[in-house]
Amino acid sequence: MTRPSTGAIETISHRVDRLTIQIDDSFDGFRGRYERAVPEFQTDRFDTLIEKSVDWHTILDATAENAPHDFIIYWSSEFTSLMGLAGDRGRCVSYLMGNHTIAQRMYRYNPAVMLHAPLRTAIIEDADRATWFTVDRPSTQFGSFNTPQITKVGRELDHKLAALLEHLGAPVPAALTEG
């Protein structure tokens, strides 16, 4: 006989601001610039460091080398071909972009922050061939944990995202530079 769970259930409603920014470049042009500024996670390198049980300072140094603009791509997938089978004309590549050393500063307070870390981003080309970059504003995601230390890092991520957009020559939403 299965006994019903007696565990607590918590439901947290929160507002998330999605930022969708029109890019003055082609889909391929912006994608190339983005992927050069936000390189792929060096899986083999970090697997070796984990196997060697290096100290956190070594991880911080290796991450700084891997993330020249504070962010790393952990995963990406282009959905254009698959969705094209349904007759859709838009293009989209989606990413998980983040930095594990920044996430760790929130993780210590609540490991559930990994629900939003790394950040989800997407580069889109719509039916009119306009290019867009979209991301949920980090501070609105991490603020939902109602922990001042996590909220502070979320605001820091807003600023780091603003700096990345500026580096990419993209418009920077004012919301990212507040506070």
BAVOZA-639845 format. One record per residue (C-alpha): x, y, z. Coordinates in pm, 1 decimal. Layout:
BEGIN
<drenke <X Y Z>> ...
This chain:
BEGIN
<drenke <0.0 0.0 0.0>> <drenke <133.6 342.8 -95.2>> <drenke <110.3 605.6 172.9>> <drenke <31.5 960.8 70.9>> <drenke <314.6 1208.5 94.7>> <drenke <314.4 1429.3 399.3>> <drenke <567.4 1670.5 246.6>> <drenke <494.9 2037.8 219.1>> <drenke <411.8 2196.6 -113.1>> <drenke <494.7 2557.0 -181.1>> <drenke <357.3 2754.1 -474.6>> <drenke <529.7 3081.4 -557.6>> <drenke <383.1 3312.1 -816.9>> <drenke <619.5 3569.0 -959.8>> <drenke <640.2 3811.3 -1246.1>> <drenke <920.2 3772.9 -1499.7>> <drenke <1013.2 4045.4 -1745.6>> <drenke <1102.1 3907.4 -2088.0>> <drenke <1332.0 4135.0 -2284.3>> <drenke <1300.5 4107.6 -2662.3>> <drenke <1546.7 4328.7 -2845.4>> <drenke <1549.6 4397.4 -3218.2>> <drenke <1900.3 4355.1 -3355.8>> <drenke <2034.4 4562.1 -3644.1>> <drenke <2211.5 4267.3 -3805.2>> <drenke <2126.5 3946.6 -3985.1>> <drenke <2042.9 3632.9 -3789.6>> <drenke <2372.2 3470.5 -3892.2>> <drenke <2573.9 3786.9 -3829.8>> <drenke <2442.6 3839.3 -3476.8>> <drenke <2463.0 3468.5 -3398.3>> <drenke <2829.4 3464.3 -3495.0>> <drenke <2908.2 3769.4 -3280.4>> <drenke <2713.2 3626.6 -2985.8>> <drenke <2885.9 3288.3 -3003.0>> <drenke <3230.1 3453.3 -3021.2>> <drenke <3151.9 3672.7 -2718.2>> <drenke <2993.0 3385.8 -2523.0>> <drenke <3207.9 3078.9 -2591.9>> <drenke <3111.0 2719.8 -2524.7>> <drenke <3173.3 2565.8 -2184.6>> <drenke <3507.2 2382.8 -2196.4>> <drenke <3366.9 2049.1 -2085.0>> <drenke <3687.9 1846.5 -2112.4>> <drenke <3888.5 2107.8 -1923.4>> <drenke <3640.8 2131.0 -1636.6>> <drenke <3590.7 1753.7 -1622.8>> <drenke <3966.9 1720.4 -1574.3>> <drenke <3966.5 1986.1 -1301.0>> <drenke <3681.4 1805.3 -1124.1>> <drenke <3864.8 1471.3 -1150.2>> <drenke <4171.0 1636.7 -992.9>> <drenke <3954.2 1784.8 -713.6>> <drenke <4113.9 2126.3 -762.8>> <drenke <4035.4 2413.5 -528.0>> <drenke <3761.5 2667.4 -605.2>> <drenke <4018.5 2938.2 -682.9>> <drenke <4141.5 2724.6 -974.6>> <drenke <3781.3 2695.3 -1098.4>> <drenke <3739.4 3073.1 -1070.7>> <drenke <4054.0 3130.1 -1278.3>> <drenke <3959.9 2871.9 -1541.9>> <drenke <3609.2 3015.6 -1568.1>> <drenke <3739.7 3370.5 -1611.5>> <drenke <3952.9 3243.7 -1902.4>> <drenke <3652.3 3061.2 -2054.7>> <drenke <3413.4 3357.1 -2011.8>> <drenke <3575.0 3678.2 -2143.1>> <drenke <3240.1 3860.5 -2115.0>> <drenke <3125.3 3681.9 -1796.4>> <drenke <2907.1 3422.8 -1971.3>> <drenke <2951.0 3073.7 -2116.5>> <drenke <2722.3 2870.5 -2344.1>> <drenke <2639.7 2538.7 -2175.2>> <drenke <2397.2 2418.2 -2442.1>> <drenke <2251.0 2534.8 -2771.1>> <drenke <2005.6 2402.0 -3024.8>> <drenke <1881.0 2532.2 -3355.3>> <drenke <1512.0 2462.1 -3401.4>> <drenke <1477.1 2604.0 -3754.0>> <drenke <1495.3 2273.7 -3944.6>> <drenke <1263.2 2086.0 -3711.3>> <drenke <997.5 2359.4 -3705.2>> <drenke <1039.8 2404.7 -4079.6>> <drenke <889.7 2057.1 -4123.2>> <drenke <563.1 2208.5 -3998.6>> <drenke <593.0 2487.3 -4256.7>> <drenke <716.5 2753.3 -4014.3>> <drenke <945.1 3011.9 -4174.1>> <drenke <1107.6 3173.2 -3871.2>> <drenke <1455.8 3083.5 -3750.4>> <drenke <1554.7 3024.6 -3387.8>> <drenke <1857.7 2911.7 -3196.1>> <drenke <1819.0 2873.5 -2820.7>> <drenke <2094.2 2874.7 -2559.6>> <drenke <2161.8 2809.3 -2194.0>> <drenke <2404.7 3089.4 -2108.5>> <drenke <2550.5 3150.8 -1766.3>> <drenke <2845.8 3128.3 -1536.0>> <drenke <2869.0 2857.0 -1271.3>> <drenke <3090.6 3070.4 -1046.8>> <drenke <2819.9 3336.6 -1033.7>> <drenke <2545.7 3075.6 -987.7>> <drenke <2740.9 2929.1 -695.6>> <drenke <2703.2 3257.0 -508.4>> <drenke <2324.6 3200.3 -514.3>> <drenke <2328.7 2820.7 -490.9>> <drenke <2470.5 2835.5 -137.6>> <drenke <2145.8 3002.7 -24.0>> <drenke <1905.6 2790.3 -229.5>> <drenke <2011.2 2521.3 -479.5>> <drenke <1676.0 2567.0 -655.5>> <drenke <1825.6 2873.8 -828.3>> <drenke <1946.2 2621.8 -1085.7>> <drenke <1591.1 2634.7 -1220.7>> <drenke <1694.1 2968.4 -1377.8>> <drenke <2072.2 2929.1 -1397.7>> <drenke <2198.9 2917.7 -1660.1>> <drenke <1982.2 3176.7 -1830.1>> <drenke <1776.9 3083.1 -2134.3>> <drenke <1839.8 3305.2 -2436.4>> <drenke <1731.2 3288.1 -2798.2>> <drenke <1819.0 3450.9 -3126.5>> <drenke <1520.9 3465.6 -3358.7>> <drenke <1456.6 3565.9 -3717.4>> <drenke <1089.1 3636.5 -3771.5>> <drenke <884.7 3594.5 -4091.2>> <drenke <984.2 3948.9 -4196.3>> <drenke <1353.9 3852.4 -4158.3>> <drenke <1403.2 4082.4 -3858.2>> <drenke <1651.9 3951.3 -3600.3>> <drenke <1566.7 3950.2 -3230.1>> <drenke <1747.6 3854.6 -2910.9>> <drenke <1530.8 3747.5 -2618.9>> <drenke <1603.6 3667.8 -2254.5>> <drenke <1414.4 3680.7 -1927.6>> <drenke <1552.0 3956.8 -1705.4>> <drenke <1769.5 3779.3 -1446.9>> <drenke <1668.9 3993.5 -1149.0>> <drenke <1301.0 3912.1 -1202.1>> <drenke <1376.6 3539.9 -1205.8>> <drenke <1610.1 3529.7 -908.6>> <drenke <1410.0 3783.1 -708.7>> <drenke <1139.4 3517.0 -682.4>> <drenke <1351.0 3334.1 -422.1>> <drenke <1291.7 3619.7 -176.9>> <drenke <1648.9 3597.9 -45.9>> <drenke <1841.5 3927.8 -41.8>> <drenke <2173.4 3764.3 -134.9>> <drenke <2017.3 3590.4 -436.9>> <drenke <1830.4 3905.5 -541.3>> <drenke <2157.7 4101.4 -529.6>> <drenke <2328.3 3853.8 -763.6>> <drenke <2024.1 3870.1 -995.0>> <drenke <2070.4 4247.7 -1023.3>> <drenke <2441.5 4193.3 -1087.1>> <drenke <2347.2 3957.7 -1370.7>> <drenke <2124.3 4232.0 -1515.7>> <drenke <2431.6 4456.9 -1531.0>> <drenke <2651.8 4183.6 -1680.1>> <drenke <2386.0 4114.8 -1944.1>> <drenke <2373.6 4489.8 -2021.7>> <drenke <2752.7 4492.2 -2066.0>> <drenke <2732.6 4191.6 -2299.5>> <drenke <2461.8 4356.7 -2511.0>> <drenke <2668.0 4675.7 -2527.5>> <drenke <2972.8 4474.6 -2637.1>> <drenke <2758.5 4314.3 -2908.4>> <drenke <2639.6 4655.4 -3031.1>> <drenke <2280.8 4570.3 -2939.3>> <drenke <2034.1 4807.9 -2775.3>> <drenke <2049.5 4785.2 -2395.4>> <drenke <1711.9 4793.8 -2216.4>> <drenke <1709.7 5054.3 -1937.6>> <drenke <1573.2 4789.1 -1698.8>> <drenke <1912.5 4613.2 -1706.3>> <drenke <2103.5 4917.2 -1584.6>> <drenke <1871.3 5018.3 -1299.0>> <drenke <1973.4 4974.8 -935.8>> 
